[in-house]
Structure formats: structure tokens, C-alpha cells
Amino acid sequence: MSDQLVADRIALQDVMLNYAMGVDERDYVRYRSCFADDVEILDFGPDPIRGADAWLEYVEKALDQYDATQHMLGPQLATVNGDTAHTRTDVQARHYLKQPAGSTFTLWATYETDMQRIDGEWKINRHRLVVRGSKTE
């Protein structure tokens, strides 16, 4: 494995770690920095969402219903082809609901994510949620 491939794989993983941290810490500047301006988001709702600013608005509204979240990411499988990459990252996301108080929603899913190197940095340009299961307690 070349040094460049190792560096790319670490950088791709860092994008997803910043994604999770940005959501859980409500650090929307960090979160927004993970995305290309023209990102396409699939399967988080009935319709695709296009554009990083539209996606950020959607996420901020969605997170209003939770006191806290924790996104735990599994190991990432990445395929790099020059300045493009495809990643598969499993996630278990725990959501602590405001109402009813004390309730939790757990999601088991996979992120299927395409990234592109833009100005030397990896950015998400297509992101899809594949739901494996969920439970509300």
C-alpha cells in the first residue's frame, strides 16, 4: 500500500469522524466543512437533499428534537481512485429524545459515501443512509 493511499484512507476516515463529532457536539461549522457545496444526500427522508446549506438546515431542525446524540462509527472500508473515493461506514446512532423525556431512539445503519478531493481536502459529495434497524425505548 502506497504512502499516498494510507494518507488518503486516514483523511477519509477523519472526514467521517468530524461528521460524527460535528453532529454530536452541535458544531455546525465543523459539520459543514465535511461537505462539498453541491453534495447530494439520499435516504434520510423521502426526497433527496441537494446542497450543503440545505442539508445543514435539515440537520439542525432534525437535531432540535434531541437533548443529545452519539454516533459510533465502525471501521471504514474505502476505495480510492485518484481524487475520488467511495466509503462504507457502519454507524450506531443513539438519540436522546426531549419528548417523551428519558426516551431513546437507536439507529443501526451504514453510510455509503462518495468523496472528492477539492482544493487538497476530501469532501463528501454524495451521502446515502442505509437503515439496518431501529428501536425506540
C-alpha positions in Angstrom: 0.0 0.0 0.0 1.5 3.3 -1.0 2.1 6.2 1.4 -0.4 8.3 -0.5 -3.1 5.6 -0.2 -2.5 5.3 3.5 -2.7 9.1 3.9 -5.9 9.2 1.8 -7.6 6.5 3.8 -6.8 8.2 7.1 -8.1 11.5 5.7 -11.3 9.8 4.5 -11.8 8.3 7.9 -11.2 11.8 9.5 -14.0 13.3 7.4 -16.5 10.8 8.9 -15.1 11.3 12.4 -15.6 15.0 12.0 -19.1 14.3 10.6 -20.0 12.4 13.8 -18.3 14.8 16.1 -19.9 17.8 14.4 -23.4 16.3 14.9 -22.9 15.1 18.4 -21.2 18.4 19.6 -23.6 20.5 17.5 -20.5 22.1 16.0 -22.1 23.1 12.7 -19.0 24.8 11.3 -17.1 21.5 11.7 -20.0 19.5 10.3 -20.5 21.8 7.3 -16.8 21.6 6.5 -17.2 17.8 5.7 -19.4 18.5 2.6 -18.9 19.8 -0.9 -21.2 22.7 -1.7 -23.1 20.6 -4.2 -23.5 17.5 -2.1 -26.4 15.1 -2.8 -28.0 13.5 0.3 -30.1 10.3 -0.1 -32.4 8.3 2.0 -32.5 10.5 5.1 -36.1 11.3 4.2 -38.5 10.8 1.3 -36.7 13.2 -1.1 -33.1 13.8 -1.9 -31.5 16.9 -0.5 -29.1 18.9 -2.7 -26.6 21.4 -1.5 -24.6 21.6 1.8 -26.5 24.6 3.1 -29.9 22.9 2.6 -28.6 19.7 4.2 -27.2 21.7 7.2 -30.6 23.4 7.6 -32.3 19.9 7.6 -29.9 18.5 10.2 -30.2 21.5 12.5 -34.0 21.1 12.5 -33.8 17.3 13.0 -31.5 17.7 15.9 -33.8 20.1 17.7 -35.9 17.1 18.9 -32.9 15.6 20.8 -31.2 16.5 24.0 -28.1 14.7 22.9 -26.8 12.2 20.3 -23.9 9.8 20.0 -22.8 8.5 16.6 -20.5 5.5 17.0 -18.7 4.6 13.7 -17.4 1.2 12.8 -14.3 0.6 10.8 -14.4 2.2 7.3 -13.9 0.4 4.0 -12.6 2.9 1.4 -11.8 2.6 -2.2 -9.7 5.4 -3.6 -9.4 6.2 -7.3 -7.2 9.3 -7.7 -9.3 12.3 -6.4 -12.5 10.3 -5.9 -13.3 7.8 -3.2 -16.2 5.6 -2.1 -16.5 4.7 1.6 -18.7 2.4 3.6 -19.0 3.2 7.3 -21.3 1.4 9.7 -22.9 3.6 12.4 -24.9 3.1 15.6 -26.5 6.3 16.5 -28.1 6.8 19.9 -30.6 9.8 20.1 -31.9 11.0 23.5 -35.3 12.5 22.8 -36.6 15.6 24.5 -40.2 14.2 24.4 -41.1 11.9 25.9 -38.4 12.7 28.4 -36.0 9.9 29.0 -36.8 8.1 25.8 -34.1 7.0 23.4 -34.1 6.2 19.7 -31.3 3.9 18.4 -30.5 3.6 14.7 -28.3 0.9 13.2 -27.2 1.9 9.7 -24.5 2.1 7.0 -23.3 5.3 5.5 -22.5 4.8 1.8 -20.4 7.9 1.0 -18.7 9.3 -2.1 -16.0 11.8 -1.6 -14.0 14.1 -3.8 -10.7 15.8 -3.2 -11.4 19.5 -3.5 -8.6 22.0 -3.1 -6.5 19.3 -1.4 -9.2 18.2 1.1 -11.6 15.3 1.0 -15.3 16.4 0.9 -18.5 14.4 0.9 -20.2 14.9 -2.5 -22.8 12.1 -2.2 -24.1 10.6 1.0 -26.6 7.8 1.5 -28.1 6.3 4.6 -28.9 2.5 4.5 -31.0 1.7 7.5 -30.4 -1.7 9.1 -32.8 -1.3 12.0 -34.0 1.0 14.7 -35.6 0.9 18.2 -37.3 3.4 20.4 -37.3 2.8 24.1 
